[in-house]
Amino acid sequence: MKNKYFYRSLIATTTLAALLPVTGLHATAEESASNSPLPAPSAPSATNTPTADTAVSETPEGTSTTDEKDSDADSNNKENKAATPTDVPTGTRNNNPAEKESKTPVAELAEGISNTGSLTWGIRTSFNNYTGGPTSVFGGAKENANKNEFTFELEKTSYNPTTERFEAQFKGGIQYKKYCNGTDTCELDLKLENPRIVIEKEGSFIYGKVTSKQYKKSETYTNNGDVPIAELYTAGADFKHTDDTASWSNIPSTLTQAGNKMFSEFYSVGSGLAPLSFTFNTTQHPEIKRPTFDNAKFRVASNSFNNKVPYELHRSIFNFNGNIVLATSGYRFTQHQGSGIALLDRDLNQKHFTDIKINEYGATTFDPENGDFYYVGKKEETTRNKKIYTDDKTTLFKVHVDQKSGFGNPEKVHTFEQGITALGYHPQTKTVAIVTPSQLGIIEQGKFTTQPLPSSSDLLKQENFEDYSESYLYGSPSNLNEPFELLPMDDGTFILNADGEGKKDGSKVYGLMVSIDPHKTYGVTAKLLKESGTSFVSLARSAAHSNGSTIVRANNNSYSKLSYAQSFEYSSGNLSSFEPVQTEDIAGWGNLFVNKEGQVISLNGSTGKLEWRDSQTFKPIKDIDPVAIPDGNKTYEHIHGPILQLDEGTFYVPSYDASAGEGNETYSLRKVYNPKFVPSVKDTDNREDLLKENPDNSDTHQPATPIWKIVLSVLGGLGLVGALVGFLFQTFLAR
């Protein structure tokens, strides 16, 4: 009996002893796994980046092995090899269309293939706004509420997977009739019907049947649809293919010779038209994908940012650790909704916004080292029970910017005796400079100081200029319609471009610039750069930008005969100038930027293209293809702050959105990037804190496993040892 009870007890004890440590150890392992920094396998996570992007090049060509997904994703790091800054595209195809298309019409190629889809195109938005829109829309076409965008029904498509040639035939038409004098015969009578899209390696175009009474002429231009009216830049568009539907979005388009004839030669060949988009069913050709000849170096992301504020209100953009600070000025007496500061991520998604009241002429600067935004603001006044805001030109304000929490409250920094004309930040010396006609303000290492500036007349006399009472070398305090540029130079100084004037030998001299050194005392703080003066009145009002050694200034005159640009070289306080150049092929500078290689990246306000140009001749640089920017034309209406280069592969440029109708044009910021460039994005999220049990008190270390589980595991181990000892003891007694 004793042996029977003994063995039952032994079995129970042994079983319990065996289970306890297993349970405890399993609990320990389970807890450890839940706290492990190694993630479990999972499906790829979604991101908040745009769903697709656009590849842009005027002359894309070549073979690409990139599949559809890689060419479609809107990211700068889809390839693990970064392109060097000197990489340039090598495409050289000639997109000049033939007098007549020799291809087989799409209706024959797609015999028996029915399709669903549509084309949306605004033709030329400014033309719609000018004419008030078409007088008739027919045959299946439809128009939007503003009468400046139209939808045409899709009839048929065809696709050759070997040559990658694609065609799409649409139906419907629009007609414009204007200046009719009460009769059916009008001075302007333009009809466009049944547009057709052709995408192929030799060049992509849109065709259409056209009848156009030439304005103020007795002749009529006709096109049966076999001569292209617009060139398409598919490399600058967003392509998506999901299930049985494919779509192209925001394809930039420009006028061909036939297209210009359609408009009675109102415009110029190559000038920008509205971007177009279309969708179609791919049941008959499921293998369709983005063409391999879309191999442009740069692409335009499909996502853009538009705060719906009028285009004429000045914008400035700044880099803040891989994010973008966009400042929008307001009207003098009213605050437009959307004016203020927005913090955007690199994909142009808005993270934070504050509606601070920035002066009308947009004098702003940003200190990324400390995250402080400086600006000239507005003061609130009440007139006849109405609240208005007038420019407070004498007071400097700042707002702190935090990438996580957004914007702080405005703080007054200083009130000057006269109006502030320019603000600037020097990335080398970490200095903020503030210029008035008589004082220089300096913010350095958190300390604010001021010092007097030599008068404009003294600076002119030192360089043997005549006494000129109207000269404002530091900018006129009473006429501040546009901002003046305070350019940081490589030697730690600033150069002020404030459209200064003077007289020498009886002749007026325009565009005089001033060198300002914040680290010197009165008498040598500022000096006139006499070499900056020019006799070209077209450069009397100009925007200037610099890379620290090369300075380029240009006007925004859209008349080609009056479009001018000029460059300078600066080194250690000395300025050398090159002759002004008449830039007829630009006819309206929309914006510009000087890269570290000394090349001028210009936004052509006539063609809507981003172009790389020589900084002395301003001729296009060979082997670097232009980038067609959707709605990039007419950006010359106002030269905003310079194009922002975020890194070696990413730019941000303005575009002119006229889709809301005449008088409601807005500024839309677009991202241009090299898809082969892998950006180095600074991690500001501190995600390693998530690995800590107590991130708020890193000195308090708590065990990863609860105490009760540890105790249970220890007791189980002791129980097993006790059982084994008891078994051996009983066995010994049994003997």
C-alpha positions in Angstrom: 0.0 0.0 0.0 2.8 2.4 0.9 4.4 1.6 -2.4 1.1 2.2 -4.2 0.6 5.7 -2.6 4.2 6.5 -3.1 4.2 5.8 -6.8 0.9 7.8 -7.2 2.5 10.7 -5.4 5.6 10.4 -7.3 3.8 10.5 -10.7 1.7 13.5 -9.7 4.7 15.4 -8.3 6.8 14.6 -11.3 4.0 15.6 -13.7 3.4 18.9 -11.9 7.1 19.6 -11.7 7.5 19.0 -15.4 4.6 21.2 -16.3 5.5 24.2 -14.1 8.8 25.0 -15.7 7.5 24.4 -19.2 4.6 26.8 -18.5 6.9 29.4 -17.0 9.5 29.2 -19.7 6.8 29.3 -22.4 5.4 32.5 -20.8 8.8 34.0 -20.6 9.5 33.2 -24.2 6.1 34.5 -25.3 6.7 37.8 -23.4 10.2 38.1 -24.9 8.9 37.6 -28.4 6.3 40.3 -28.0 9.0 42.8 -26.9 11.5 41.7 -29.6 12.7 44.5 -31.9 12.6 42.0 -34.8 9.3 42.4 -36.7 7.3 39.5 -37.7 6.9 38.9 -41.5 4.0 41.0 -42.9 2.6 42.3 -46.1 4.1 45.5 -47.5 2.7 48.5 -45.7 0.9 51.3 -47.5 2.4 54.8 -47.6 0.8 58.2 -47.9 2.8 59.1 -51.0 1.0 59.8 -54.3 -0.2 56.7 -56.0 1.8 57.4 -59.2 4.2 59.9 -60.7 5.0 61.3 -64.0 8.1 61.0 -66.1 9.1 64.1 -67.9 11.4 64.7 -70.8 11.0 66.5 -74.1 13.0 63.8 -75.9 12.6 60.5 -74.1 14.2 57.5 -75.9 15.9 54.2 -75.3 15.2 50.9 -73.7 14.2 50.4 -70.1 13.8 47.2 -68.3 11.9 48.9 -65.5 8.5 47.1 -65.0 5.2 48.9 -64.8 5.1 49.0 -61.0 8.5 50.6 -60.7 7.8 53.2 -63.3 4.5 54.0 -61.8 5.4 54.4 -58.1 5.8 57.9 -56.7 9.0 57.6 -54.8 12.5 58.7 -55.1 14.0 55.4 -53.9 12.5 52.7 -56.1 16.0 51.7 -57.2 18.8 51.1 -54.8 21.4 52.9 -56.8 21.6 56.6 -56.5 22.3 58.7 -59.6 25.3 61.0 -59.4 24.6 64.7 -59.8 26.3 64.6 -63.3 24.0 62.0 -64.7 22.1 63.4 -67.7 19.7 61.8 -70.1 20.9 60.9 -73.5 17.7 60.8 -75.5 17.9 62.5 -78.9 14.7 61.7 -80.8 13.2 64.3 -83.1 9.5 64.9 -82.3 8.8 67.1 -85.3 5.6 65.6 -86.8 5.3 64.7 -90.5 3.2 66.9 -92.7 0.7 64.1 -92.8 0.4 60.9 -90.7 1.1 57.8 -92.7 -0.1 55.4 -90.0 -3.2 53.3 -90.4 -6.2 55.0 -88.8 -7.1 53.6 -85.4 -10.6 52.7 -86.6 -9.1 50.1 -88.9 -6.6 48.8 -86.4 -9.2 48.3 -83.7 -11.9 46.9 -85.9 -14.6 45.2 -83.8 -13.1 46.4 -80.5 -15.5 48.3 -78.4 -14.3 50.3 -75.4 -15.3 52.5 -72.5 -13.4 55.5 -71.2 -13.0 59.2 -71.9 -10.6 62.1 -72.6 -10.5 65.2 -70.5 -8.7 68.2 -71.9 -9.0 72.0 -71.5 -7.3 72.7 -74.9 -5.8 76.0 -73.8 -7.2 77.4 -70.5 -6.4 81.0 -71.2 -8.2 80.8 -74.6 -11.3 79.5 -72.9 -11.2 82.2 -70.3 -10.6 84.9 -72.9 -13.5 83.7 -75.1 -15.8 82.8 -72.3 -15.8 79.2 -73.4 -17.2 77.5 -76.5 -20.5 78.5 -77.9 -21.5 74.9 -78.5 -20.4 71.4 -77.3 -21.8 68.5 -79.3 -21.5 64.9 -80.4 -21.0 63.4 -77.0 -18.6 66.0 -75.6 -19.3 67.7 -72.3 -17.9 70.7 -70.5 -17.3 71.6 -66.8 -18.9 74.5 -65.0 -16.2 76.9 -65.9 -16.4 76.0 -69.6 -12.6 75.5 -69.7 -12.3 71.8 -69.5 -14.0 69.2 -71.8 -14.7 65.5 -71.8 -14.8 63.4 -75.0 -16.2 59.9 -75.1 -13.9 57.1 -76.1 -14.7 55.1 -79.2 -11.9 52.7 -79.9 -8.3 51.9 -79.0 -5.4 49.8 -80.4 -2.1 48.7 -79.1 0.9 46.9 -80.6 2.9 45.3 -77.8 6.0 44.9 -80.0 6.3 48.5 -81.0 4.4 49.8 -77.9 2.4 52.0 -80.3 -1.0 53.0 -78.8 -3.9 54.9 -80.3 -7.2 56.1 -78.9 -10.1 57.6 -80.9 -12.6 59.8 -79.1 -15.8 61.5 -80.3 -17.4 64.8 -79.7 -16.6 68.4 -80.6 -16.5 72.0 -79.5 -17.0 75.2 -81.4 -16.0 78.8 -80.6 -17.7 81.8 -82.3 -16.9 85.3 -81.3 -17.1 88.8 -82.9 -20.1 87.9 -85.0 -21.7 91.4 -85.3 -25.2 89.9 -85.2 -24.7 87.6 -88.1 -23.7 83.9 -88.4 -20.4 84.9 -89.9 -17.9 85.5 -87.2 -14.3 86.9 -87.1 -13.4 84.0 -84.8 -14.9 80.6 -85.7 -13.0 77.5 -84.5 -14.3 74.0 -84.5 -12.5 71.0 -83.1 -13.9 67.5 -83.5 -13.1 63.8 -82.7 -9.7 64.1 -81.0 -7.3 61.1 -81.4 -4.2 60.3 -79.3 -1.2 58.5 -80.7 1.6 57.4 -78.3 4.7 55.9 -79.9 8.5 56.1 -79.7 8.9 58.4 -82.6 6.7 61.0 -80.9 3.3 61.3 -79.1 0.7 63.7 -80.4 -3.0 64.5 -80.4 -4.9 64.9 -83.7 -8.3 66.2 -84.4 -10.6 67.5 -87.2 -10.3 71.3 -87.3 -12.1 74.0 -89.1 -10.9 77.5 -88.2 -11.8 80.8 -89.7 -8.5 82.8 -89.4 -9.1 85.8 -87.3 -9.3 89.1 -89.2 -8.6 87.2 -92.5 -10.8 85.8 -95.3 -9.2 82.4 -95.3 -10.2 79.2 -93.3 -7.8 76.6 -92.1 -8.9 73.0 -92.3 -7.3 69.8 -90.9 -8.9 66.4 -91.5 -7.3 64.9 -88.5 -4.1 63.6 -90.0 -1.8 66.4 -88.9 -1.1 66.7 -85.1 -2.3 69.8 -83.3 -0.4 69.2 -80.1 2.6 67.3 -78.9 2.3 65.1 -75.8 4.9 64.4 -73.2 3.9 61.0 -71.8 7.1 60.8 -69.8 5.7 63.7 -67.8 2.5 62.0 -66.9 1.0 59.6 -64.4 0.2 56.1 -65.8 -1.8 53.5 -63.9 -3.1 50.1 -64.9 -5.4 48.3 -62.4 -7.5 45.2 -63.3 -9.1 46.0 -66.7 -8.7 49.8 -66.7 -5.7 52.0 -67.6 -5.4 55.7 -67.2 -3.0 58.5 -68.2 -3.2 61.7 -66.1 -1.8 65.2 -66.5 0.0 64.6 -69.8 1.7 68.0 -70.6 0.9 69.2 -74.1 2.4 71.9 -76.4 1.3 73.5 -79.6 2.5 72.2 -83.0 2.5 74.3 -86.1 -0.9 73.0 -87.1 -2.2 73.6 -83.7 -1.0 77.2 -83.7 -2.8 77.6 -87.1 -5.9 76.3 -85.4 -5.7 79.3 -83.1 -5.1 81.8 -86.0 -1.4 81.9 -84.9 -2.3 83.7 -81.7 0.5 81.9 -79.9 3.9 80.4 -80.7 4.8 76.9 -81.7 5.8 75.0 -78.6 3.8 77.1 -76.2 2.1 75.3 -73.4 -1.5 73.9 -73.6 -3.6 72.4 -70.9 -2.5 69.0 -69.6 -4.8 66.1 -70.6 -6.0 62.9 -69.0 -7.8 59.8 -70.4 -9.0 56.4 -69.4 -9.7 53.2 -71.3 -10.6 49.6 -70.9 -7.7 47.1 -71.4 -9.7 43.9 -71.9 -8.5 43.6 -75.5 -4.9 44.4 -74.6 -4.2 43.5 -70.9 -0.4 43.5 -71.6 -0.4 47.3 -72.0 2.1 49.2 -69.8 4.0 52.4 -69.6 6.2 52.7 -72.7 9.8 51.7 -72.2 10.8 54.8 -74.1 9.6 56.9 -71.2 13.1 57.0 -69.8 13.4 60.6 -68.7 15.9 61.5 -66.0 13.3 63.6 -64.2 9.7 63.0 -63.5 6.9 65.3 -62.2 5.0 63.7 -59.3 1.2 63.6 -59.8 0.7 65.1 -56.4 0.8 68.9 -56.2 0.0 71.5 -53.5 -2.4 74.4 -54.1 -3.7 76.5 -51.3 -6.2 78.3 -53.7 -4.6 81.7 -53.1 -4.3 84.0 -56.1 -1.1 83.5 -58.2 -0.1 87.1 -57.9 0.5 86.8 -54.1 4.2 86.1 -53.5 5.4 82.7 -52.4 8.7 81.7 -50.9 9.8 78.1 -50.3 12.4 76.8 -47.9 14.0 73.5 -47.0 13.6 72.3 -43.4 15.3 69.0 -42.8 13.7 67.4 -45.9 10.3 69.1 -45.4 9.1 72.3 -47.1 8.1 75.6 -45.6 5.8 77.4 -48.0 5.1 81.1 -47.2 2.2 82.9 -48.9 1.7 86.6 -48.6 -1.7 88.3 -48.2 -3.4 91.3 -49.7 -2.7 94.7 -48.2 -6.1 95.2 -46.6 -7.6 91.7 -46.6 -6.3 88.2 -45.5 -7.0 85.6 -48.2 -8.0 82.2 -46.8 -4.9 80.0 -47.3 -2.4 82.8 -46.9 0.2 82.1 -44.2 2.7 79.3 -43.7 2.3 75.6 -44.6 4.6 72.8 -43.6 4.7 70.2 -46.3 6.4 66.8 -46.5 8.6 66.0 -49.5 5.5 64.5 -51.3 3.6 67.8 -50.9 1.2 66.6 -48.3 0.3 69.4 -45.8 1.4 68.5 -42.2 0.7 71.8 -40.5 -0.7 75.3 -41.3 -1.0 78.7 -39.6 -2.7 81.7 -41.1 -0.2 84.3 -39.9 -0.5 87.6 -41.8 2.5 88.1 -44.0 3.0 91.5 -45.7 1.8 91.9 -49.3 5.3 92.1 -50.8 6.4 88.9 -49.2 9.6 89.8 -47.3 10.4 86.6 -45.5 13.3 84.3 -44.6 13.8 81.1 -42.7 16.5 79.9 -40.3 16.5 76.1 -40.6 19.2 75.7 -37.9 16.8 77.0 -35.2 13.5 76.4 -37.0 12.6 80.1 -37.0 10.6 81.8 -39.7 11.1 85.6 -40.0 8.6 87.9 -41.7 7.2 91.4 -42.1 3.6 91.3 -41.0 0.4 93.3 -40.8 -1.3 95.3 -38.1 -5.0 95.1 -37.4 -7.1 98.2 -37.8 -10.8 99.0 -37.6 -12.4 101.3 -40.1 -16.2 101.9 -40.1 -16.7 98.8 -38.0 -14.7 96.8 -40.5 -11.5 95.0 -39.6 -8.7 95.5 -42.0 -5.0 94.6 -42.1 -2.4 97.0 -43.3 1.3 96.2 -43.9 3.4 96.9 -40.8 6.6 97.5 -42.7 8.7 98.5 -39.8 8.2 95.5 -37.5 10.0 92.2 -37.7 8.2 89.1 -36.5 9.2 85.4 -36.1 7.3 82.1 -35.7 9.0 79.0 -34.5 8.5 75.9 -36.7 8.5 72.4 -35.2 8.2 69.4 -37.6 6.0 67.5 -35.1 3.8 70.1 -33.4 3.7 72.7 -36.2 3.9 76.4 -35.6 4.2 78.5 -32.5 2.7 81.9 -31.9 4.1 85.0 -33.6 6.7 87.0 -31.6 7.7 90.6 -32.2 11.5 90.8 -32.7 12.1 94.5 -33.3 10.6 97.6 -34.7 12.8 99.7 -37.0 12.8 103.4 -37.8 12.0 102.8 -41.5 10.3 100.0 -43.5 12.1 96.7 -43.9 13.0 96.1 -47.6 14.7 92.7 -47.5 15.4 89.7 -45.3 18.0 87.0 -45.8 19.6 84.0 -44.1 23.2 82.9 -44.6 23.6 79.1 -44.3 27.4 79.3 -43.7 27.5 82.0 -40.9 24.0 81.0 -39.6 23.1 84.8 -39.7 19.8 86.4 -40.3 20.1 89.9 -41.9 17.4 92.6 -42.1 17.8 95.6 -44.4 16.1 99.0 -44.1 17.1 102.2 -46.0 19.3 103.2 -43.0 19.8 100.2 -40.7 21.0 96.7 -40.8 19.6 94.2 -38.3 21.5 91.1 -37.4 20.4 87.9 -35.6 23.3 85.6 -34.7 23.4 82.9 -32.0 20.1 84.1 -30.7 21.3 87.7 -30.2 19.7 90.7 -32.0 21.8 93.8 -32.9 21.6 96.7 -35.3 24.1 99.0 -36.9 23.7 102.0 -39.3 24.1 101.6 -43.0 25.9 104.2 -45.3 23.3 106.3 -47.2 22.6 105.6 -50.8 24.0 108.9 -51.9 27.3 108.2 -50.0 27.6 104.8 -51.7 27.1 106.4 -55.1 29.6 109.2 -54.5 32.2 106.7 -53.5 32.0 105.2 -56.9 31.9 108.6 -58.7 28.2 108.5 -59.6 26.3 111.8 -59.8 24.1 112.9 -57.0 20.8 111.2 -57.7 18.0 112.1 -55.4 15.7 109.3 -56.5 18.2 106.6 -55.8 17.2 103.9 -53.3 20.0 101.4 -53.3 18.5 99.6 -50.3 15.0 99.6 -51.8 12.3 102.2 -51.7 10.4 102.1 -48.4 7.3 103.6 -49.9 7.0 101.4 -53.0 7.3 97.7 -52.0 5.1 95.9 -54.5 7.6 93.0 -55.0 10.3 91.6 -52.6 14.0 92.4 -53.0 16.5 89.6 -52.9 19.2 89.4 -50.2 21.6 86.7 -51.6 24.0 84.8 -49.4 27.5 84.6 -50.9 30.3 82.2 -50.4 32.5 84.7 -48.6 30.0 85.2 -45.8 28.5 88.4 -47.2 25.1 89.2 -48.7 24.3 90.9 -52.0 21.2 93.0 -52.1 19.3 93.3 -55.4 16.8 96.1 -54.8 16.6 97.6 -58.3 18.9 100.5 -57.4 19.4 103.3 -59.9 22.1 106.0 -60.4 23.5 108.5 -62.9 26.9 108.4 -64.5 28.2 110.6 -67.3 24.7 111.9 -67.8 23.1 108.5 -68.3 20.9 106.5 -66.1 22.2 103.2 -64.8 19.8 100.5 -63.6 20.0 97.4 -61.5 22.7 98.5 -59.1 23.4 96.0 -56.3 25.0 96.4 -52.9 27.4 94.1 -51.0 26.6 93.9 -47.3 28.9 92.4 -44.7 27.1 92.0 -41.3 30.4 91.3 -39.5 32.0 94.7 -40.4 31.5 98.0 -38.7 30.0 101.3 -40.1 31.8 102.6 -43.1 32.6 99.3 -44.7 29.4 97.4 -43.8 28.0 98.1 -47.3 29.5 99.0 -50.6 28.1 99.7 -54.1 28.9 97.0 -56.7 29.3 99.4 -59.7 29.8 96.5 -62.1 26.2 95.4 -61.5 24.8 98.5 -63.3 23.3 98.3 -66.8 21.9 100.7 -69.3 19.3 98.1 -70.3 16.0 99.5 -69.0 14.5 96.0 -69.4 16.6 94.9 -66.4 15.5 97.9 -64.3 13.1 95.5 -62.5 14.4 92.0 -62.3 14.6 89.0 -60.0 18.1 87.8 -59.0 19.2 84.4 -57.7 22.6 82.9 -56.9 24.5 79.8 -55.9 27.0 81.8 -53.8 29.4 82.7 -56.6 27.3 83.0 -59.8 24.5 85.5 -59.9 21.8 85.5 -62.5 19.0 88.1 -62.9 16.2 88.1 -65.4 12.9 90.0 -66.1 9.5 88.4 -66.6 8.6 90.3 -69.8 6.6 87.9 -72.0 7.4 89.9 -75.2 10.4 88.1 -76.7 12.1 91.2 -77.9 12.2 92.6 -74.3 13.1 89.4 -72.5 16.5 89.8 -71.0 18.9 88.0 -68.5 22.3 88.8 -67.2 24.9 86.9 -65.2 27.8 87.9 -62.8 30.6 86.1 -61.1 31.4 87.1 -57.5 34.5 86.3 -55.4 35.9 87.8 -52.2 34.0 91.1 -52.6 34.7 91.5 -56.4 32.0 91.4 -59.0 32.6 90.8 -62.7 29.7 91.1 -65.2 28.7 89.6 -68.5 26.7 91.4 -71.2 22.9 91.2 -70.9 21.4 88.7 -73.3 18.1 89.0 -75.1 16.5 85.6 -74.4 14.0 85.4 -77.3 13.4 81.7 -76.8 12.2 82.2 -73.3 9.8 85.1 -73.7 8.8 85.3 -70.1 11.0 83.9 -67.3 8.6 82.1 -64.9 11.3 81.3 -62.3 15.0 80.4 -62.1 17.6 78.7 -59.9 21.4 78.5 -60.1 22.7 75.1 -59.2 26.1 74.3 -57.7 27.5 73.5 -61.1 26.7 77.1 -62.2 24.0 76.1 -64.6 20.7 78.1 -64.7 17.6 76.0 -64.3 14.9 78.2 -65.8 11.1 77.8 -65.9 10.1 79.0 -69.3 6.9 80.8 -68.9 6.1 80.5 -72.6 6.5 76.7 -73.1 6.0 75.7 -69.5 9.2 73.7 -69.5 12.0 73.5 -66.9 15.2 74.0 -68.9 18.9 73.7 -68.1 20.8 76.7 -69.6 24.3 78.1 -69.8 24.7 80.9 -67.2 26.5 83.2 -69.6 24.9 82.6 -73.0 21.5 81.4 -71.6 21.4 78.8 -74.4 20.0 75.4 -73.6 22.6 72.9 -72.5 22.9 69.9 -74.9 22.1 66.4 -73.6 19.9 67.7 -70.8 16.3 67.3 -71.8 13.7 69.9 -70.7 11.1 68.9 -68.2 7.5 69.6 -69.3 5.6 71.0 -66.3 1.8 70.7 -66.3 0.4 74.2 -66.3 3.9 75.6 -66.4 3.1 78.2 -69.0 2.2 81.8 -68.0 4.2 81.4 -64.8 5.9 84.7 -65.8 2.8 86.5 -64.4 4.8 86.8 -61.2 8.3 85.6 -60.4 8.0 84.0 -57.0 10.8 82.9 -54.7 13.4 80.7 -56.4 12.9 77.1 -57.4 13.8 75.0 -54.4 16.3 72.2 -54.8 15.7 69.9 -51.8 18.5 67.5 -52.6 20.5 66.4 -55.7 17.5 64.7 -57.2 14.4 66.7 -56.1 13.2 70.2 -57.2 10.0 72.1 -56.4 8.7 74.5 -59.0 5.6 76.7 -59.4 2.8 76.2 -62.0 0.0 78.4 -63.1 -3.4 76.9 -62.4 -6.1 78.7 -64.5 -8.7 76.0 -64.2 -11.0 78.1 -62.0 -11.4 80.7 -64.7 -10.1 84.1 -65.6 -9.2 86.2 -62.6 -9.0 83.1 -60.3 -5.6 81.8 -61.3 -3.7 80.2 -58.5 -0.2 78.9 -57.6 0.3 75.1 -57.6 3.6 73.7 -56.3 4.9 70.7 -58.1 7.6 68.2 -57.3 10.2 67.3 -60.0 12.5 64.4 -59.2 15.0 61.8 -60.4 13.5 58.4 -59.8 17.0 56.8 -59.6 18.1 59.1 -56.8 17.8 57.7 -53.3 17.2 60.6 -50.9 18.8 60.7 -47.5 15.9 61.7 -45.3 16.7 62.7 -41.7 14.7 60.5 -39.3 12.9 62.9 -36.9 10.3 60.5 -35.6 12.5 58.9 -32.9 11.0 55.5 -33.6 13.7 53.8 -31.5 11.8 55.1 -28.5 9.1 52.6 -29.3 11.5 49.8 -28.2 11.7 51.2 -24.7 9.2 50.0 -22.0 9.2 53.4 -20.4 10.4 56.0 -23.0 9.4 58.9 -20.6 11.8 57.6 -17.9 14.7 55.8 -19.5 16.5 55.4 -16.2 13.7 53.2 -14.8 14.3 49.7 -16.0 11.5 47.2 -15.6 11.8 43.5 -16.4 10.5 42.5 -19.7 8.7 39.5 -18.0 6.1 39.9 -15.2 7.4 38.9 -11.7 4.7 36.2 -11.2 5.8 34.3 -14.3 9.4 34.4 -13.2 8.5 33.1 -9.7 6.3 30.4 -11.2 9.1 29.3 -13.4 11.6 29.1 -10.5 9.1 27.1 -8.3 8.6 24.7 -11.2 12.3 24.1 -11.5 12.6 23.5 -7.7 9.7 21.1 -7.8 11.4 19.0 -10.5 14.6 18.8 -8.4 12.6 17.8 -5.3 10.8 15.1 -7.2 14.0 13.6 -8.4 15.5 13.6 -5.0 12.4 12.0 -3.5 12.4 9.3 -6.1 16.1 8.4 -5.5 15.5 8.4 -1.7 12.5 6.0 -1.9 14.4 3.8 -4.3 17.3 3.6 -1.8 15.0 2.7 1.1 13.2 0.1 -1.0 16.5 -1.8 -1.2 
